[in-house]
């Protein structure tokens, strides 16, 4: 009887260990990369995204950061909370040691911004192969300002802004007055936005897993609505749009604020939302981030239930971020 009990106990322990291991493996492995961004909200915004993703119970998130220099005390306080050491390089200098092992992750999120220094050639090559071979990628807000000279990156994000992007980099992409995707080859610089304000988001594609079940329209918290983005615009599906506060009645254009792109076997989710604290605290942004990250990693979205406080067509809905270590 004792031996039988011991065998049962051992079997139970082994079963529990295996079950726990399997549960741990089931979490989607996420890497957020950042380090050089013209938006003062970072690195807080990185911590916000890490928190939003992990509180869902679906994701396990790590951070990899290029070296940089910033003397702001508030900035350093967030580094302490992030448990990431401050670097020593200037904001516009390449970090030769930046070379994350992308293969360890199901999806990579970029929180870089305008004038971020290029990655080392080998790191670029590794990332291109990672996505092309099936890795997921998520571009958030100013990440589409980054790396204008990196051809593969611009194909991954489909369209971008600023960084001296012009017609040489591809057409403007928007939804025209007939509610059809439009590639506009007019010459001109890429990237504009109006004042920071709440604006209406329209679910343009209601069948894609990322946006399926979302309201036809919902109010987003105060943010910059990027406009006049341009690039290769290949293999891209627009998921959601917003009218820019920039007045362009001759175009009557609606700007893509969420889209997905195929790059080789890889999946890319690109959102232009996320300028500062207020936009990251929007419940609609949180849902898009979680769904887009899950889809980029797996090709599916299991987080289909919308929270009760999801914004409506008349009401912004936000949750004040209160980070406790």
N, C-alpha and C positions, 0 to 999 in steps of 0.2 A: 504493500500500500504506500509506504514512504517513497520507494523508488518511483512508483507511478506518479506520485505527487510531484517529485523532483523533475521528472521528465515533462510533465504538464507545465510546470513553472518555467522550465527552460524554453519549452516551445512557445509559451506565451510571451516571454521576454524577446525571443527571436522575432516573433510575429510583430510585436510592438515596435522593435527596432527597424524592421523592414518597412512597416507602415509609415513610421515617422520619416524615414529616408525618402520613401516615395512621395510623401506629402511635400517634403522640402523640395524635391526635384520638380514637382508640379508647378511651383511658382515660376513666373516668367522672369528671366534674368535681364535686368536693365542696367545700362551704363549711361550716365549723364556726363557729357564732356563740356567743359567750359574753361574760363580763365582770362579771356580778353573780350570785353563787351562794352560798348559805349552807353549802355543803359545802367543807371545807378542802382536799379533794383537788384541786380545780381551782386553777390552770390545768394542773396535771400531767395530769389526766384528759383534757384536750383534746389534749395532746401524745401521750398513750398511744393515743387513738383515731386520731389522724393517723398515728402509726407503724404501728399494726395494719393500717389500710386501705392505706397505701402499700406496706408490705412484701409485700402480696399481688400487686402489679404491676397491679392492676385499676383503682386509683383515683389521682387527683391531687388533693391536699387543700390548701386555703387556709384561713386563719383571719381572721375579722372580729370585733373586740372593742369593746364599749362602754367608755367611760371609767369609771374607778373609783379608789378610794384604798385601799391596803393597805400597812402598814409592816412586814409580816413579811419577814425576810430570805429564808427558805425560799421564800416566795411569789415574791419578786423574782427569786430564782435560776431559777425555772421560767420566768419571763417572758423572761429572757435566753436560755434554751434555746429558747424559742418564737420568739425573734427578733421580739417584739412590744413596742412601747413602753408604759410605764405611763401611765395616764391621770391626770386631776386631779379627777374628780368623785367625790362620795360614793356609797356603794353603793346608796342609795335614791333617787338623783336621776336624772332622765331625761337621757340624752345626746342633745342636739338634733342632733348631727352624725352620729349613727349611721344610715346609709342605704346598706347594701351593694347592689351591682348583682346582684340575685338571678338575673337573666336569663343571666348568664355561666355558671351552674352547672346540673348535672343534678339535684342533690339538696342540701338544706340540713340540717345536723344542729344541734340546739339543745342546748347544755350550760349553759343558764341554770338558776336555781333559785328557791327561795322568796323572795318580796319583791323580785324583780327589778323595776326601774322599767319602766313602760310604754315601748314604742318610740314615736317620734314618729308622729303620725297618718299622714303620707305614707308612712312606712316600713311601717306596718301595712297600708295599702292596697296598696302594692307587693307585699308578701308574700302577701296574700290572693289577688291576681290571679295571682301566680306559681304558687301551688299549684293554684288553681282551673283554670288553663289547662294544667296537666299537669306542673308541677314536682314533684319528690319532697321529702318532709320526714321527718326522723327525730327523735323525741323520746326523750331518754335520762334515765331516773330522775327527778331533781327538776325537769326541764323541764316535767313535768306539774303542778308546783306553781305555775308562773309564770302571770301575766296572767289572773287570775280574772275580770276585767271585760271581757276581749276575747272577744266572742261567737264570732267566726269561728275564733279560735285554739282555743277549747274544743270546737268542732265538729271541728276537725282532729285533736285528740288523743283525742276521744270521752269520756274520763273523766280526772279530775284529783283532786288532793288539797290540803287545807289552803287558805290564802288566803280563809278565810271562805266557802268553798263549802258550800252546803246543798241542801235539796230544791228550792229555787228554781232551781238550776242543772241539775237532772235527777236521774235515779235512780242508785242504786248498781248496779254491774254486776259479777257474779261467776258462777261455775258452781256450781249447787246440788247437793244430795245425790243428785239423780237424774242428775247429770252433764249437765245442760242449762243453757245460758246463761239467766241470770235478771236481769231488771230489777226492782229493789226500790225502791219509792217511799216507803219508810219515811222519816220526817223525821230530821234529824240532820246533824252536821258531816261533811265529807269528809276522809278521810286519817287512817290510824293505821298503826302497825307495831309488831311485837314486838322482841325483842332481836336484835342482829346475830349471825347464826349461819349455818352451812351449811344448805341445805334442798334437798329433792327437787323437781325440775322435771318436770312431765308434759307430753309433747307431745300437746296436746289435738286439734290439727288436723294430721294426718299427710299430707295431700294438698297443702297450700299450698306453693308453691316455697320459701318461707323455711324451713320446718320439715320438708319432705319428706326422708325418709332418716335423720332424727335418731332416736335411741333413744326408746322409749316413755317411759322415765324416765331422768334423769341428775342427779347431785349437783352443785349450784352452790356455789361458795365462799362464805364468810361474807359476808352481805349483809343489807340490810333488805328484808323481804318486805312491800311496800305492801299495805294492805287498806282496805276501805271507800272506794274511789275512786268518784266519781260525776260525772255530766256529761250532755251530750246523748245520748251512747251511740247515735249514729246511724251506719248504714253501717259497722259495726265487726264484724270477725271475730276471735275469740279463737284464738290459735295455741298458747299454752302457759300452764300454770297452776301454782300452788304453794299448799300449805296454809299459812296464816299461823300463827305461833306464838301469836297472839292466840287465846284459847280462845273459840269461839263454837259450842258443840255444838248449840244450837238451830237454827243455820243450816246447819252442816256445809258451809260454803262454801269454795270453792277460788278463789284470787285470780288474775286475769289478770296474767301477767308479760311476755307478748309478744302483740301484736295488730296488725292492719292495719286501716286506715280509708280509705274512698273519700271524697275531697272534690272535687267537680266532676270534672275530668279527672285530678286529681292523686292520688298514692298516698302514704299515710302509714304508716310503721312506728313503733310505740310500744313501748318496753320500759321496765319499771319497775326493771330491774336496774341496778346501777352506783353503789353508795353511796360506796365508797372504793377504795384501791389493791387490796385483796384481791379485791374483786368484779370489778374491771377486768382483773385478772390471770387470771381463770378462763377456761379454754380454751372452755368453753361460751358464755360471754359474747362472746368474740372472734368465734366462728363466727356467733352471732346478729347481731352488729353488722355484720359483712361481708355476710352474706346479706340482712339487712334493708335495708341501705343500697343494695345492688345492685338489689334488687327495687323499692324506692321510686324509684330513678332510671330503671329500664328496664322494669319489669314482669316481668322474668325473673331467674332465678338460675343462673349458669353455674358458680359455686363449689360444686359438689355433693359433692365428695369430702371426707369428714370426716377431720381429722387423726388420726394413730395414737394420740395422747394425749388424745382426746376423753374427757370424764368418763363414768363408768359409773353404774349405779344404786346402787353401794356406795362409789364412790370419787370424791372431788374431784380435779380435775386443773388445776394452775395453772402459769403460766410467770412467773418473777420478771422484772419489767420492768427492763431495763438500757438506759437511753437513752444513746446516744453521738451527739454532734452531728456 
